[in-house]
Amino acid sequence: MPTMMEQASDVQRTEPRAAGSRPASRFAGQRVHFIGIGGCGMSGLARMLIDSGAVVTGSEPKPNETTFSLTKAGAKISRDQLGELLDTGVDLVVRTAAVKDDNVEFLVAKSLKIRSIKYATLLGEVMAERLGVAVSGTHGKSTTTAMIAFALSECGADPSFVVGGTVPQLGGGARSGQSDLFVAEACEFDRSFHNLRPRVAVIMNIEEDHLDCYKNLDEIVESFHAFAKIVPNETGLILANGKDANVVRALAGLTTRTELVAVGEGFAWSVRPTGIQRGCWGGKVSYLGKVVAQLQLSVAGEHNLFNATMALAACHACGVDLKVAAEALDRFTGVDRRMTVVGSYNGATVVDDYGHHPTEIRATLAALRERYAPRRLFCVFQPHQHSRTRFLLEDFATSFAAADETIVPDIYFVRDSESERQRVSSQDMVDRVNHNGQHARYVQSFTDIVTLLKKELGPGDLVVTMGAGSVWEIGRDLVG
């Protein structure tokens, strides 16, 4: 594999087209039906197809602001998933991964012999028509995708984007822009990112996760390798974490142009930290050894300094002004449920975060200590999936060191079998954390946790609710 400098030196850039240059689409004039159109990703693609000239229909049992907006844009949407909007004139049916093979509407589509695909497949087909930027990795996908979309928007590039979370500064998690730029998350779960067709692939990091669909870390690395191979060899670019050994393994044998990104010196994109102000990191960003931008972020944590540098590299690949992009990244305030302040109780600050992997827990707790310097830091962590908890139990056991008190409710049960559910419990995690010299306790119900926190919290304390499940409800109840 060539050195990072050698690979970066001859990368061919593709300038984005001016606003109003949305590419012609093969979906123009086609009838496309979405089963479960109300979700962030599905609704984002639906709007992009409407703007590309497709006739869009869909179903959504739980109408929301997004479905109302799609209706105003011309979509016809049913609350039922019974197939009443389907007929032989429909060209394509798209379903979310949550829609099972026995779904009534899907079965109607099947009986009518309508081509049916999952969301990830359509995401790839839409991306293939545009200059796609796909952001992959075990951690940081949503934040980095949002950073890229926000910076490109602030630079006037008007991208389309799909972010796996709500971004207040972007008006939500998805948008159909006027240019040919399309920024989206690339999720490794179920190998769905193999469906994408990016011109720029971002690989943030690679760790053990989703071990319900991968045997081991080697399989995960191989899956990322397959994703990276999708990038066009002559016109594409891979932006990758230069300090992650698993990422380097995933790039082995590839000849696609690659630029490595890291906090430190000697990489194609290097950021040197310049200090912490009010808990937020600043840094000088160098490209091929030359300082090209300075960052002073509004979001906390060294991990966000890395995320922002990766976002800046992606913006550069899209042809926008680096100085303007860096200034935009300084103004970026985050994705919902990423160290989001919920309110306060009895002088204590209440924060909510989506982190559900040991590495994310460590980074978030460290960033919260830097940002708030709390008297005491309480972490209410809801484990997500029994299989993840069991596979990563020893890693979880050491991930709460920055918390003074860790409170663990029952594991959020999703996707796993009942037999898997019986193999591990929250008490198992608590026992491991305490064995490592930290202080943790199991409290089964959210109501009891709220009662406990109301007794414990005082001025200067900070409590973070953390996890990918419903744990955010605790913070809302506490401050409400």
N, C-alpha and C positions, 0 to 999 in steps of 0.2 A: 504494500500500500504506500503510495507516494506521501511525502511529508505534507503537513497541513498547508505550508506556504506554497509548495509546488502545485498542489491541487487548486488552491484558491486563486493563483495568479492568472489563470487563463479561463475563468468562468465567464461564459457569455450571458449578458444580461438581456432581459426582455422588458422594454419599457411598456407600462400600462397604457392602454388607449385612453383618450380623453373621455370625460363624462359624456354619456349619451352613446357610447360605442358598445353597448351590450351586443354580444355575438349572436348571429342567427342561430336558431335552435331547431333541431330535428323534431322537437316536441310541438312546434307551432302547428296549430290546427288539430292536434291529437286530443282525444278525450281520455283524461287520466283520473282515476278514482282512488282516494286515499282512505283506507280503513284505519281510523284513529288519527284524524287529521289535526287534532287540537294540540298535540305535543310540540315542543320547541322545534325539533328537527324536521318533523313532518310538515308542520305549518310553514316553516321557512322554505322548504323545497316547493310546497304547493304555491306559495306566493311567487317564487322564482319562475315556475312554469306558467302561471297566469301572465306574468310580465313578458314571458317569451312567446305568448300567443296560444297556449294550450287552453282547452276547456276543462276546468277542474270541478270535480264533485268530491264529496267525502262524507264520512260519518264520524260522529263524536258524541258519545253518551254524556259527556260533561262539558257542555258549551262554555266558552270563556271569552275573554276579550279578543284573543287571537282568532277564534272562529268567527266572531262578529266582524272583525276586520276583513277576513277572507270573504265573507258574504258580501260586504260592501264592494270588494274588488271584483266580484262577479262569480264566486264559487257558490254552488248549491250544496248545502250540508244538511244531513239528516241526523237526528238524535239517536235513531235506531240503527243497529247493525244487522239488518234483515235482508239487505240487498235490493231495496225498492228503487234505488237509483241506478241499478245495473241493467244493461241489456247488451245485445250482441254488437252494438255500435261503439261500445267502450273499447279503447285500444290497450289500456294498461290498468292494472290494479296494483296498488302499493300498500303494503301492510307493515306495521311496526313489529319489532321482534316479540312484543308482548301478545300479539294476535296469534293464537294457536291454530293448528291445522283443522280443529273441529269448530272454528268460528263460523256461524251461520252465513255471514256475508261472504267470507272467503269460499265457503262451499258453493254458494250461488255463483260466484265468479268462476269457480272450477267447472261447474256444470255447464256454464255458457262458453267454456273454452277460451276465456279471456286470459291473456298473458298476465301472470302474477309474479311480483318480485317483492323482496323485502327492502326496507328503507335504505340499508347500506348499499345495495346494488344501484338504486336510483341515485343516491348521493354520488357514486362513482360515475354514472352515466352523465349526470349534469356537470360534474367537475371536468370530465373529459372535453367538454365544449369550451372550457375557460382556462385561464391561467390559475391553476389550483395550488393553494398552499395548505398542506395537510399536516396537522400538529399531533404527533404521537408521543407516547411515553407513559411510564407508570404513574408519574406525578406531574402536576403543573400544566396539563393540557388545556383546561378551561381558562385558566388565568392567562397563559401565553397566547392562546387563540384570541381571547378578548383584547389583550394588549395590541396584537397585530391589527385586528379589525379597527380598534379605536384610533391607533396611530395613522393607519391608511385613510380613515375617514377624515381625521383632522388635517391630513395633507391634501385633501381634495380628491383622493383617488376613487371614492365612492364604491367600495367593494360590496359584494354580497358576502354574507357570513352565516355560519351556524355554530353557536357556542353552547356547550353543555351546561348552561346555567344562565341566570338572569343577570344582565349587565345594565345597571341603571343609566350609565352615561351613553349607552347605545340604544336605549329605549326597549330593551328586552334581550332575547338570546339569539335572534335571527333577523335578517333583513335582506331584501332583494335590492341590490345596488344597480347603478347604470353602467358601470364599467365591466370589463371582462375578468376582473379579479374575484376570486372566490376563496375564502378562508374557512376552514372547517376542522373540527377535531377528528382524529383518526384513532378509534378505539380498538385495542387489541383483543377485547373480549370476544370469544367465539370466532376469532380471526376476521372480524368484520372489516378491518382496515385493508384487507387484501382486495376488497372491491373498489377501492379508490383509485383515481388516476391523477395524482398530483404532478405538477412541474417542479414544485419546491416541496420537499419532504423534511419535516423537522422531527428529530428524535431527541427528546429531552433527557431520558434516562431509561434504564431497564432493570427491573427487580422482579423478585418472585411475587406474583399476584395472579388472581383468576386461576388458581390451581384446581378449580372444578372443571376447567376445560383444557388445561395443559398438565402434562405429567410432571414436569420439572422445569428448572431454570433453562436448561439447554433447549428445550422445546420452545420456550418463550423467545430466547435469543434467535433461534432459527425462524420463528414467525416474523420477528422484526427484520431479519435479513430478507425474507420474502417480500415484505412491504417495501423495503428500500430498493429492491430489484425492479419494482414497478416504475420507478422514476426514469424518464427517458435518458438514455445514455449520453446523447449528444447535446440536448437542449435543457436537461434538467439539472437540479442542484439539490444536494443533501446537506442540511445543517444539523450537526450532531454534537452531543456533549463530549468534549475531548478528554474529560477526566473520568468518564464512566467506562470501566473495563468491559462491561457487558455490551455497551454500545459499540466500542471498538471491535469486539468480537463479531457483532452483527454486521459490521461493514467489511469484514474480511472477504477478499476476493472480488469486491465490486470495483468497477472502473468508472462509475458515475462521478462527476465532479462533486467534491466534498469540501466543506469548510467546517473546521472544528471550532467550537465555542466553549469558553470556560472562564471562571473567575480565576485570574492568575496571568502569568506571562507566557509568551511563546506559542500562542494559538492564532489561527487566522483571525478570530474575533476574541480579544482578551479584554476583560474589564478588571481594573485595579480599584479596589474599594478606597474611598477617600474619607470615610468616616460616617458616623451615625448622627443625624440631627432629628430630635424628637422621635427617636426610635425607628427612623426610616433611613435606608442606606443610600449613599451616593457613590458614584464611581466614574472613572475615566475609561472610555471605551476606545480601544485601538483596533484598527483593521490593517492587517499586513504590516504591523509594527508602527503605524502612524495613528496618532490620536485623532479620532473623527467626531467624537461627541462626548458630552459630559451629562451624567444623569444625577438627579436628586429626587428620588422617588417619593410619592405620597403613600405608598404601601410599604409595610414593614417586612424585614427579614432579608438575610443574604440570599436566600433562595429566590426572592423576587428580583434581586439585582441580576442574577443569572437569567431569570425568565425575561426580564426587560432587554438584556443584551441579545438573547436569542430572537426576541421580537424585532429588535433593531436590525439584526442581520437579515431577517425575512423581509422587512420593509425595503432594505437595500436591494434585495433580489427582485423586488417589485418595481424598482426604479424611482422611488420617491426621495425627497431631500432628507438626508440624515439628520441635519440640525433641527428641522421642523418636526421630524418623527420623534427625536429625543425629547424635545420640549413637550410634545403631546404625551409621551410616556410618563414624564414627570407629573402630569395632571391626572393620570389614570388613578381612579380610586378603588378599583377592584370589582370582583364578581360577587354576587350575592352568596352568602354562606361561606365566604373566605375571610375569616377574621372580621366578620361584620358586627359592628356595635348594635346591640339590640336595645339597650337602655341601661338603667341603673336601679339598684335596690339597696336601701339603707347605706348609701355612700359607696357601694361596691359597683364596679363596672361589669356589665353582662355582655359577653361576646358569643357569637355562634360561628361554627366552622364545619366544613364538609369532610375534613380529614378522616380517613378510615384505614390507613395503612401505617405501620410503625414509623417509616421514614417521614411521612407527612405529619404525624403526631409530634415527633422530635422537632422538626423545623418550625411548626406552628407555635409550640410552647416556647421555644427559644425566641421567636420573633415577638411573642406577646410580652415576654419578660423585658426585651429590649425596648419595646414601645411604651409600656405602662409602668415598669418597675414596681409591681404591686407588692403590698405588704404580705399578702398570701395569695397564691394562685390555686384555685380549685378547677379541676378538670372533670367534667361529667362526660364520660365516654361510653357511647353505645356501640358495641361491636356489631359489624355488618357481615352477615353470613356466618353460619357455623363452620363451614369448610375453611373459609379464610382464617377464622379465629384458631382453628385447630392446626392448620398448616404453619401459621406464623406465630404460634403461641409464645415461643421462647423469645422471639424478637419483640413482640408486644410487651413482654415482661420487663424489658429494659427501656421502653420508649417514653415512660412518664417521669423520668428523673427530674425534669424541670418543674413539675407540679408539686405543690406542698401536700395536696390531698387529691386523690383520684376516686371518683364515685362511678360505679359500673352497674347499670340496670341490665335486664335480660338482653340477650343477643337478638338483633333484628333478624327475623326468619324470612329469607327470600331465596328462591331458586333451589335450595338444598332439599334432599330427601329427608323423610322422617328418621331414617336410621342415622343419617349424618347429624341430625339434630340431637340425638341421644348421646353422641360421642364426646361432646364438649359443652361446658357451661360457662357463664360469667364468673361463677365462683372459682372455676379453674384458673381463669385469668387473674382474678384478684389474689389467689394464693401465690401465683408465680410472681406477681408484682411485689407483694409483701416479702417474699423470699429473697428478692433482690434489694431489700433494705429500704424500699419506699413505702408510703402509706396509702393503702387502697381499701375500699370496702364495697361490698355488694349490697345494693338497695334495689329491690325488685321493681317497684312501681314508680312512675313519674311523679305521682302525687306525693309519695313519701319523700322523694328527692327534693321536691320544691319545699316541703315542710322543713326538712333538714337544713337546706340552704338558708331559709328565712331565719332560722335560729343561729346559724353560724356566721353569716356575712356581716361585715362591718366596713367602715370607711377605709379606703385604700386597698381593699381586696379586689380581686378580679376572678370571675367565674367564666369558663368557656364550655359551652355545650358542643360536643364534637362527635361526628359520625355521619354516615350517608343515609341513615334511616330517619326516624321521626323525633329524634332527640331534641331538635330545635324547639319543640313544643314546650320544653321545660323552661327555656329562657323567656319565651313569650308569656308563660303563666307567671313567672317570677316577677317580671317588670309590669305585668298588666294589672 
